[in-house]
Amino acid sequence: MKFSIKHILSASLIAIAGMSVSAQTLNSLYFLDGNTQRHLLNPALTCESNWVSTPLNMSINMNSNLGLEAFLRPYGNNEMITFLHPSITAEDAMSKFQDMNTFEFDVDYNILTVGFKAFGGINSIGLSVKSRTGLYLPKDIFTFMKAGQESDVTEYVIDDMSARTQNYAEIALGHSRAINKKLTVGAKVKFLLGVGYANANVEKMRIYMSDNKWMIEQKSTFTASKGINLITKDNGEIDDFDYEFNMGGFGLGLDLGATYKVMDNLNVSLAVTDLGFIKWSDASVHNNLNSSFEYTGFDNIAHEDSQVFEDAAEDVGDQLEELIRYGKDGKTTSHTSSLYTTFRAGAEYGLLKNKISVGLLGTMRVGTPKSYTEGMLSFNFKPFKYFKAAINGSVANTHSSLGGVICLGNFFIGGDYILAKYSKQVIPVDAAKFNFAFGTSIKF
C-alpha cells in the first residue's frame, strides 16, 4: 500500500466537498437512555438489557475548520477554479484561510460488542478498529503558494506543519454498576494492538526567495512504526511511502465514568474516554536538522484555465512534498504515542416523568497538535420505549451547528453536525464539520 502527502491533501480537500467514511459515536445519543451506543460516550451509561451490537453501525464524518470555498471558486460558465488562479487576488484568497488549517478523519468501526448482566452489574466485551489521521497546515504555507516572490527579496517563516496517522485494533472490557440509588459508576479497560503510525513534522521552515534562486532551510522529523517505509530520492526529497501490515505497537487504554441522581428530575454525569498510549517498537526516525537546499518547485500551479479539482489538489500536494527533505537512512528506536483523550460532563433535567428532558453536554478532546472544546444544548423526547428523539445545537472553538437523532426500537439515525451554509454551487462555505450515522443492535 502506498500513500503520500499529495494523496492526503487531495483526499482531504475532496472530503470537504463530499464526505469521508468513519464511524463515530453521536453525542446526540448521550441523553437517550436505553440506547446501546451510550457506553462508548460514558462507560456508566449502559443499557440495562443484554445486547449485541451488529456490524451495521456506520457514520459519515468530516472535520475541517475550512469550507471548500477556500480552495475552489466558481468561474465563468459553470466552471470552477482553485484559489491559485490569477483572477483571484492574494488578499481575497487568504481571507478564507485560518492561522492553522486542519483536516481530520477519524474511523471507529465497531466489529462486535456484546453486553450482558453479571458480576453485580452490566458488562461489555467489544472488538473494534480505529484510525486517527490529521493534516495541519499553517496559513503561511498557502500565502507562499499564492503570493510567491513579492519583491526582489521575499522571506517566509513557517512553523509547525505536520501530518499524523495512528491506526490500531482495540479489545475493550467494560463493567458498570449501581453503588446506591443515586450513584452509578463504570470503567473500561482497552488492550490496543497498533498496526500503523506515522508523524511528519516540520518544526520550522525558512523560505528565502530572490531573483537568483530560492533557498529553503528547515528543521523536520519523520517518525514511523515498523512497516511504514519512507522512500526518498538521493537529495532527500520525498518520493513515496510504502506500507506493509505489521502489528508493531502495543498499548493500554482506559475509560472512566459516573452518573449521579441529584434529585428526581436532575442527573449529572462525568466521563473520560481513551486515556492511554501505544508503544511502537522498532520505529524509524528520519531527521533533517537545519539543512538548506535550493528549491525549484511550484511551477504551473496557477492555471489560467479551470482545472479538475482532484488534479489541482494532487499538483499542490506534489509540490508540497518537494518542500520537505529528510535524511535517507533513519535510526531505529521505540516511540510512544498518546490516544486522543475526550472529557465529557453532562447534566439532564427531566419533565413530565422524564418523557421530555433538557440536557447540557460539555466535551473536550485533548490531543496533539489540536484540541477541541464544545458545548451542546439538547432537547430530548422519550414518549415511548420504542420511540425516542433529540434535537440539539452546539457551539465549539471551531464551529457551531445543529444536530439531531431518532431512535425507533433498536435502530437509530441522526447526526451531530449539519452543514447549514452552502454556495450556489453547493459548496460548504463555513467550517466543514459534518456527520451522519445510523445503526442497530439486538436486545435479549
NUNUVEX-850419 format. One record per residue (C-alpha): residue in one letter; x, y, z. Coordinates in steps of 0.02 Angstrom, whole numbers, plus 32768, in hexadecimal, padded with zeros to 4 digits. Each point is the difference from the previous one (the first is absolute). Example, Ala and Ser with C-alpha at 12.3 -4.5 7.8 and 13.67 -1.06 7.14 Angstrom:
2
a82677F1F8186/s804580AC7FDF/
END
This chain:
444
m800080008000/k804780A87FCF/f7FCC80AD8033/s804A80AF8008/i7FDF80B38033/k7FB180237F56/h7F847F73801E/i7FD8803E80AF/l7FE780B27FC1/s7F977FCA7F6C/a7F937F8F806A/s7FEE80878085/l7FC680867F88/i7F8D7F8B7FA2/a7FB47FC980A6/i7FD380B48028/a7F9E80017F5F/g7FB17F588027/m80127F8C8094/s80807F8F8052/v7FC97F588045/s80157FE680B8/a7FA47FB98093/q7FF78078808F/t7F857FF68092/l7F80808D7FFE/n7FFB80788093/s7F4780127FD5/l7FE47F53804D/y8047803280AA/f7F5880248055/l7F987F797FAA/d80007F778083/g7FEF7F4E7FC2/n806D80197F65/t808D7F807FF8/q8081807D7FBB/r800480728098/h80867F9B805C/l807B803C7F7B/l7FE480B2803D/n7FFD7FD880BA/p801E7F4E8042/a7F80801E808B/l7F75801B7F7F/t7FDD7F4A7FD7/c7F637FAB7FC3/e7FA47F9D8086/s7FD97F737F85/n80757F7F7FB6/w803080347F50/v806B7FE27F67/s803580927F92/t80007FCB7F4A/p808480337F81/l7F7780687FAD/n8034809C805F/m804A80857F90/s801E80BA7FFF/i803A807F7F80/n806F8085804B/m8071808E7FC9/n805980848064/s8058809C7FC2/n800280B48037/l7FF680337F49/g7F757FFD7F82/l80267FC47F50/e7FE780B47FC6/a80B180228040/f80437F8F7F76/l7F7F80017F77/r7FA280937FB0/p7F7D800F7F76/y8042804B7F5F/g7FB280287F57/n7F797F8E7FBE/n7FEC7F7E8087/e80BB7FE6800E/m80637FEE80A2/i80B080408024/t80777FEE8092/f8038808E8071/l80A580027FA0/h7FAD80427F62/p804580AD7FD0/s7F51804C7FFB/i7FF87FEE80BF/t8068807D8062/a80727FC5808B/e7F9F806A807E/d7F5A7FB37FCD/a80467F507FFF/m8053800D80AB/s7F6280478051/k7FB57F517FF8/f808D7FA9805E/q801E7FEE80BB/d80A4801B805C/m80097F418011/n7F9C7F9B7F82/t7FCA7F528034/f7FC17F687FA0/e7FD47F6A806B/f7FB67F537FE4/d7FD17F89808C/v7FC67F4E7FE1/d7FB87F998091/y7FB67F5F7FBB/n7FAB7F938082/i80107F4D7FC1/l7FA07FB18090/t7FCB802E80B2/v7FA47F8F8079/g7FAE8044809F/f7FBF7F92808C/k7FCD800380B7/a807A7FAB8078/f807380208094/g7F8680798051/g7FF380767F6A/i800280147F43/n80967FC17F9D/s803A80187F4D/i80817FAF7F90/g8029805B7F5F/l80727FF07F6A/s801E80977F91/v808080507F8C/k802C80B88009/s805E807C7F94/r802F80B58026/t804880667F70/g801F80BB7FFA/l805480807F91/y802E80A9804D/l803A808D7F8E/p802480B3803B/k7FBC80917F9C/d80AE80387FCE/i80187F687F90/f7F6780327F9A/t803D80B47FFB/f80A57FC37FB9/m7FA57F957F7F/k7F9080907FCA/a806A809D800F/g80AC7FB77FE2/q808C807E7FE7/e7FB780AD801B/s80A180687FF5/d80B97FEF7FD6/v80157F9E80A1/t7F6E7FA98058/e800C7F94809A/y7F807F8C8052/v80127FAC80A9/i7F887F6E8017/d7FE97FA880A8/d7FAE7F5D8035/m7FC87FAC7F61/s7FD47F49801A/a7FA57F647FC6/r7FD87F718078/t7FA97F577FF8/q7FE47F7E8089/n7FA87F5B7FDF/y7FDA7F728078/a7F8B7F748033/e7FAB800680A9/i7FBE7F798075/a7F9780538088/l7FBF7FB580A3/g7F80806C805B/h7F9F7FF780A2/s7F8280758052/r7F9C7FF180A0/a7F8E80628072/i8058802B80A3/n7F5B803A804C/k7F5B804A7FC3/k805680A17FCB/l80B07FD37FC6/t80317F917F6D/v80B57FE87FC9/g80507FAD7F6B/a80AC7FD57FBD/k80497FB27F65/v80AE7FB87FE3/k803E7FFE7F4C/f808B7F947FB9/l804880557F66/l80597FAD7F6E/g805780817F93/v80067FE17F45/g804580A57FBF/y804080A9803C/a805680907FA6/n802280B5802F/a804F80797F86/n802880A38059/v8052809E7FBF/e802C8063809B/k804380957F9E/m8019802B7F4A/r8052809D7FBC/i7FE580267F47/y807480837FB4/m7FCE803D7F52/s806980707F8F/d8010801E7F46/n80967F8B7FFA/k7FBD7F698060/w7F8B7FC18087/m804C7FB1809A/i7FA97F9A8088/e80447FDE80AE/q7F9D7F8B806E/k7FFB7F9A80A0/s7F937F677FE9/t7FE47F508044/f7FA77F697FBA/t7FD47F738078/a7FAC7F5E7FC8/s7FD77F568047/k804A7F627FB9/g7FB07FD97F58/i7FF380B67FC7/n809780277F95/l803180AE7FC8/i80477FFD7F4F/t806D80967FD4/k806380377F6A/d80BC8018800B/n7FE780B78030/g7F8C7FD28091/e7F5F80337FA5/i7F6A7F938028/d7FDF7F857F75/d7F7A7F91804E/f7FCA7F9E8098/d7FED7F438002/y7F947FA4807F/e80087F47802F/f7F8B7FBE8086/n805D7FF080A5/m7FBA7FF780B0/g80908061804A/g7FA8805D808C/f7FB37FCD80A5/g7FA8806E807F/l7F7980198082/g7F6A8072800A/l7F83802A8088/d7F5080498005/l7FB5803E80A5/g7F5280438020/a7F7C80258083/t7F4D803D800B/y7FAD804B809A/k7F4780208021/v7FFB80A88059/m7F427FFB8010/d7F6F7FA97FAB/n800A806B7F64/l80B9802D7FFB/n80937F917FCF/v80B580307FE8/s808E7F9B7FB3/l80BC80027FE0/a806D7F977F8E/v80AD7FF17FB7/t801D7F8E7F6B/d809B7FC67FA2/l807A8027808A/g80997F9D7FCC/f80957FE37F8D/i804D7F8D7F7F/k80B97FD28001/w80467FE07F53/s809A7F907FFD/d8081800A7F74/a7FC080A97FC5/s806C80617F85/v802D80B88013/h803F806D7F71/n804480AA8031/n802C80997F9B/l804980808077/n801E80AF7FBC/s80357FC57F54/s7FEA80717F68/f7FE47FDE7F48/e7FD080597F61/y7F487FF37FD2/t7FB880057F50/g7F4C7FC8801E/f7F5580517FEF/d8003800D7F44/n7F5F800C7F9D/i7F887FEC8090/a7FA080A47FE4/h7FAB7FC07F64/e7FB180807F8D/d7F747F877FD7/s7F8D7FA08072/q80457F5A803D/v7FB97F5E8040/f8007801880BD/e804C7F558025/d808E80297F87/a801980AC804F/a80097FB680AF/e807D7F7E7FC5/d806C80857FAC/v8007806480A1/g80247F628064/d808E7FD07F8B/q805580A78016/l7FE3800380BC/e80637F5E8007/e808F80557FA6/l80098080808E/i80317F7C8080/r80A27F9D8007/y80307F738077/g809D7F9B801E/k80067F647F94/d802A7F87808D/g7F988009809F/k80307FBF80AA/t7F9C7F788056/t7FB6802080AB/s7F617FEA8065/h7F7B80888000/t7F68801E806F/s7F65805A7FC1/s7F6980368064/l7F497FE47FD8/y7F8880907FDF/t7FB5800E80AE/t7F4E80468010/f7FAF804A809C/r7F4380128010/a7F9380518085/g7F437FF77FF3/a7F65803A805C/e7F4B7FCF7FD7/y7F5E80438047/g7F637F997FE1/l7F4C803B7FEB/l7F5A7FA27FF8/k80497F668056/n809A800D7F91/k7F9B7FF37F5F/i805680A37FD0/s80A9803D803D/v807E808A7FE5/g80B87FD18000/l80A4805D8002/l809E7FA67FC8/g80B080468003/t80857FA57F9B/m80BB801C7FF9/r80747F987F93/v80B8800C802B/g80827FCE7F80/t809B80367FA3/p800680737FA3/k7F498035800B/s7F8380038091/y7F4680257FF9/t7F7B803C807A/e7F467FFE7FE1/g7F5E8026805B/m7F5B7FAF7FCC/l7F4D802A8034/s7F8B7F6E7FDD/f7F437FF08006/n7FD17F4A8016/f7F597FAB7FE2/k7FDD7F548049/p7F447FE37FF5/f800A7F457FE1/k807C7F74801E/y80107FE17F45/f800580B57FC7/k807B8083803C/a804A809A7FAF/a807280948023/i802480A67FAC/n809580698035/g807180927FDD/s80BB80068020/v80838089800D/a80B97FD87FF9/n80A880557FEA/t7FFC7FCF7F48/h7F4880037FCD/s7F49800B8031/s7F7A7F8C7FBF/l7F587FAB8015/g7FE47F458013/g7F827F7B802E/v7FDC7F46800B/i7F677F8C7FF9/c7FF97F568053/l7F7D7F837FC4/g800D7F65806C/n80B37FC47FF1/f802480677F63/f804180B38002/i802A80827F7C/g804180B18013/g809180798002/d8054807A8077/y8037807D7F7C/i7F9A80367F6A/l804D807B7F86/a7F8C80957FF1/k805580797F87/y80287FD57F4B/s802C80647F66/k7F967FF97F62/q80717F747FC5/v7FD67F9A809E/i80AD80208049/p8008800780BF/v803180B2802A/d801E7FF380BB/a806E7F878061/a7FE07F547FB6/k7FD07F978097/f7F777F847FD8/n7FC97F538034/f7F727F897FE1/a7FE77F598058/f7F8C7F6C8009/g80077F588057/t7FA47F748055/s80157F808089/i7FA87F658042/k7FC07FFE80B2/f7FD57F5E805B/
END
